[in-house]
Amino acid sequence: MNATAIDTMVIKALEGHKLSIARLISIFEDARADAPTRRRAVLAAFDQRQTRRAKFIGITGTPGAGKSSLIGELALRLIAQDPRARVAVLAIDPSSHISGGALLGDRTRTNFPVGEGRLYFRSQASDLELGGVSRTTFPVCRVLDRLFDYVFVETVGIGQSEIEIQQVADFVFLVLTPLGGDQIQFLKAGIMEVPDAIVLNKCDAVEEARRSYHALRGSLSLSRPDDDERVRIFQTSVTHDIGIDDVTRFILSLERDPLGRSMHRKERYFFEKWARDEFGRTGLRFLGHCGGPAHYLAASDFETAQVAFRGDVAKDVGTFITGG
Amino acid sequence: MSDPSSKPERKAHLLYDKEGNPTSDRPWIFRTYAGHSSARASNELYLSNLQTGQTGLSIAFDLATQCGYSSDHPIARPEVGKVGVPINSLDDFHTLFKDIPLEKMNTSMTINGTSMWLLALYVALARERGVDESLLRGTTQNDLVKEYLARGTYIFPPDAHFRIIAEMYEYSLERIPNWNASNICSYHLQEAGATPVQELSFALATAMEVLDLIKTRGHFNDEQFEMVVGRISFFVNAGIRFIEEMCKMRAFSELWEEVTRDRYGVTNPRYRTFRYGVQVNSLGLTENQPENNAWRILIETFGVTLSRNARCRALQLPAWNEALSLPRPWDQQWSLRLQQILAYETDLLDYPDIFDGSKVIQSKVDELKSLALAEVDKIRGMGGVGAAIESGYMKSSLVRSMSERVSRIASDELTVVGVNRWTEGLPSPLMGGDDGGVFKIETNAANEAFETLAATRASRDSARVEAALAALTKAAENGDNMMEASIECALARVTTGEWADCLRAIFGEYRPVTGIDGQKLLLENDRVEALRARVNAFIAKHGHRPRVVVGKPGLDGHSNGAEVIAVSARHVGFDVIYSGIRLTVQEIVASAIEENADVIGISILSGSHVELGQQVMDALTKEDAADAIPVVIGGIIPQSDFEALRAMGVRDIFTPSDYSLTDVMDRMLTVVEENAEK
């Protein structure tokens, strides 16, 4: 794929052409060794133009909590209230341990109207990654960043160790249902430390919702005594249209990167993660030895830094290991 | 009056009437599931079937009617008149039943999501003809559980459909006492892969759910409630393992007797009788050597006729060529002749139950009963059928049974003659003739429906229509019985789509779980390993795992094929996007584009593959993706349509003869590889 082809694709993607967007995303998922060159070309093409910058909203929570339909409803309201906005959903689903294949996002639960050019839905397989997101989630966010105003990242939702969403998203919602039995497990698992806000979804029964709200407040004050007041709890019901507008307004009012998780910080985190995936623990120590992600990312973009580090590994890791 | 005790000793092998004279049984009701093209064409078919000795009507409706759409709705258009007759308004019912005396007919309607509407039309027809509606006899199928699980013509969420069923019982018992308001169908569960135990338990749990609801609503006193229990009838399947199937029927009878007596306290034995109709199995009918299906149908018939204590009340048989296309009238006649020979030429009906006292049979029956009861307890423990549908438990169980079945055929553990053994054979002369042995629908059949619909809309009193729909809305919102309001809608010439839309606005539309999550195939062999290796080679070469969008466009809800393909594709290492049934072509194509899919696999069993295939290709072209994303199609597709599909750009076609999932995956992966190389 040459630079002109990439340029054309970028122009069309910025106009909202879906097949072009789909192909750009694939470039950022591409696992081949020469893919970083193409990614660099894509980002360069974006840099020459006026592009959007996205707010990344993380959505985590157990299966059955209604994450997908909540996202669907929020997305529709966002584009209704902000006529220029474009919204993407990136949903991550678990892969099979045996075959590696995955059953991907039930897109229909979002109820997106067909032909709505401002909404986009993409699924990713977890590829056996722990942490709730896929190896390619962050790379894909880098391209979605330029094409959309709001990006929802929906985690696998197995309820355990979904901590990585904090590193991808600017703001994380934990979606729960009132008094779910799994909730107790959640509290133990320490996931209460992840969310920046909580959505108590499927609040169809008032009394149950009220009780759950207070139970949650209680456990927040125990698990996060320092900042439990900061964590808002929204009570919603998609079917009965309760509280959805509150959450929508809240998202609209969010500043870009409200909690200071800058793209630079994310890049550093995922650079380190990438180095470990590629070169193991030794590679990670070598990275520290060389000055850490900050050293490589200070002067260059993510892809160039990857190429540079790969070169250093090839050149010097041997001496590093033997202690030379 | 003679004293029976003075008669000579009774012989165990003879049947005796009330007077103690030897007698024989009356045969069951012979039915043929029929209806196609238009109300006029179907009426001609019924009149001719009644002449050939059929004794009841079994009406097949097209998918638009079943799913609550008028014929001219975009999602309905490709389906009009395909698998049954299109009914848009009372005008169509007048045509459909022309010259057929309603008061003498026993009419069975295979209708579920719109059952209340079709019953309302039938009552309205009687009223306009001046027939006393209390004389109407027949059945509306009206079992939504198997629609959510296997057949797909539900509209509303479970609560709303259960309410409709209960209201129909309440109306029927008072106004049309010989009407079976619903009919618990395990038939479709077996078609979706259910084991005999699943068939027994799911059907019983469903019947109990209906009865519990009716009881809770408190509309009936105890005496009336007994009568309602007496009106519960069943529609079951009979497969090729006919001894087990016969035992299943005996188990059904015994379990129903026990449940109605012990759980519902029914004192009158008449109301505890297990009454059932049958259609024998179509799932096991093969496209390869289709003439063999004639024997399969005969053998399957034995399972539901041999045992007198568990003999069906009504029987309809599929035709030998059902895996190829819808049956022609001759094919149906051939199946009807089988029933007539069995009932009238043989001595079957002269004997009491010939299995009474058999230790072997009783032991098998007991085993089925105890396994079924355990499963019923499990479902009720989850909160009942409604909860087990919403949680996906029942659907997942069925998908698992089906996956196991196809795995066993693929690994030759399960013998299917002509499919995985004795596959070489002489060509069948049955496949000759101008039509190639298959049924062709009149291509302009839909036009007749469109014209009648337009005429109805033009001639009706719109004020009366609006008032009728407003009254229906009010009844639905207030929790009143919606039957009478629906009958007024029928009389006012409200259309099928308008009736359903009116209730959709109140109850909402439902989308159940697909049931394929977490499923796996029991298929591990060298070829599967080889395919996974090819998938890995593809990943290395193209930088991503191959992605397939599996889609079921339109109204056809027979999702087994699509589910098995989705599960298989994941099994060999594809990333799979499958969102269940009743999607528009545009939704499927949008998925494929946004997901940057490597192939789209479309499954169509309703006979609309040419129209829907073209729609998919057009939608892809419109999005500049016709070259980017190849399309393959699977379903009941006659050879004669292959050329048309290939000409529009479909890359590969799969039919029931492609029973080997490994082969299907192999070919699908080849399409993906070739396209990626371009």
Contacts between the chains, C-beta under 8 A, distances in Angstrom:
chain1	res1	chain2	res2	distance
A	18	B	590	7.6
A	18	B	593	5.2
A	18	B	594	5.8
A	18	B	623	6.9
A	19	B	593	5.2
A	19	B	596	7.8
A	19	B	623	6.0
A	19	B	624	5.9
A	19	B	625	5.3
A	19	B	628	6.5
A	21	B	594	7.6
A	22	B	593	5.8
A	22	B	594	5.7
A	22	B	595	6.9
A	22	B	596	3.8
A	23	B	596	6.1
A	25	B	596	6.7
A	26	B	543	7.9
A	26	B	544	6.2
A	26	B	596	4.9
A	29	B	543	7.5
A	29	B	544	5.7
A	30	B	543	3.7
A	30	B	544	6.4
A	31	B	539	7.0
A	31	B	543	5.0
A	31	B	544	6.9
A	32	B	540	7.9
A	32	B	542	7.9
A	32	B	543	4.1
A	35	B	543	6.1
A	95	B	575	7.9
A	96	B	520	7.4
A	96	B	570	6.0
A	96	B	571	7.8
A	98	B	520	7.1
A	98	B	571	7.8
A	99	B	532	6.1
A	99	B	570	6.3
A	99	B	571	5.5
A	99	B	572	6.2
A	99	B	573	4.5
A	100	B	532	7.5
A	100	B	535	7.5
A	100	B	536	7.9
A	100	B	545	6.9
A	100	B	573	5.0
A	101	B	535	7.8
A	101	B	545	7.1
A	101	B	569	6.8
A	101	B	570	3.9
A	101	B	571	6.9
A	101	B	572	6.9
A	101	B	573	4.5
A	101	B	574	5.0
A	101	B	575	5.9
A	101	B	576	6.5
A	102	B	545	8.0
A	102	B	570	6.7
A	102	B	575	4.9
A	102	B	576	7.0
A	103	B	516	6.4
A	103	B	517	5.9
A	103	B	566	7.1
A	103	B	570	5.7
A	103	B	576	5.2
A	103	B	578	6.9
A	104	B	547	7.6
A	104	B	575	5.6
A	104	B	576	6.3
A	104	B	577	4.7
A	104	B	595	7.3
A	105	B	577	7.2
A	106	B	514	7.2
A	106	B	579	5.5
A	106	B	580	7.7
A	107	B	577	7.1
A	107	B	579	5.7
A	107	B	591	5.7
A	108	B	511	6.2
A	108	B	579	4.3
A	108	B	580	6.8
A	108	B	583	7.0
A	108	B	587	7.3
A	109	B	511	7.4
A	114	B	584	6.5
A	114	B	586	4.5
A	114	B	587	5.3
A	114	B	590	5.7
A	115	B	586	6.7
A	115	B	590	7.7
A	120	B	594	5.9
A	121	B	591	7.9
A	121	B	594	5.6
A	122	B	594	5.9
A	122	B	595	6.3
A	123	B	575	7.8
A	123	B	577	6.4
A	123	B	595	6.1
A	125	B	545	6.8
A	125	B	575	5.1
A	239	B	508	7.7
